[in-house]
Amino acid sequence: MKHPASLYTILVAWQAGEFGYREALTLSNIDTLDELYDAAHLSGVPIRTKLLPDEEVMARRVGALLRAQSSAAA
């Protein structure tokens, strides 16, 4: 998806996993992730509650790093 026609289209594509939040922020000219979620809510775009596969991988990596950091500090 190169150039969505509207904010609604951008938000739908973002929630469908066609691109990440950073690209959605850029395409929509929205400044923060909170504002992006607010825009989706106000536009009636359903917010997905399950992580996409690549998001799950990243969450596991970050979790492992945080646990290692916490263990090292203890």
N, C-alpha and C positions, 0 to 999 in steps of 0.2 A: 504494500500500500504506500504509494509515493506521496500523493497530495490529496488528502481527504477534503471533501466538499464543505464540511461543516464541523463545528465543535462536537455535535452529537455523533457524527460519523467517527471522529477521532476517538471519542470516549468509548463507543461501542467496540471499535477495533482494539483499543487498549485492553478492555475487559475480556475480549475474545482471545487475547494473547498474541495478536498479530505483531505487536511491538511492545517494548517495555515502557515503564512510566517516564523515563528520561526523554524518550522520543515523543511521548504524549505531551509532556510539558513543553517541549520545543515547538511541536506542531500547533499546539493550542495557545501558545503565548501565555501560559499560566505559570506563576512563579514557584508555587510550592505543591508538595504532594497533598497536603491537607486541602488546598484549594481545588486540586484536580478531583479528589474524592467528592468535595462539595459540589463541584460542577456536574459530576456524574449523577449524584443524588438529585440535584435540582432539575437535571435533564431527563430524569426517569430511566437512566441506564442502570440495569441491575449490576450490582457489585458482586463479583465472584468471590466465594469464600474459601475455595480450595486453591492451593498453590499449583502452578504449572510445573511440569517436570524439572525444568531448569531452575525454577525458583526453589524447589525442594532440595536440589543438589546444593545450591548456594546456602540455603538455611542450615543444612547439615554441616557444611564447611565452617560457616560462621559459628555455629554452636560448638563445634569441636575446638575451634580456636579460643573461644571464650572460656570453655571449660579448662583448657590447658593453661590459659593465662591466670584463671582463678586458682588453679592448683599450684602454680608456680609462686603465686603471691602468698599462699597460706603457709 
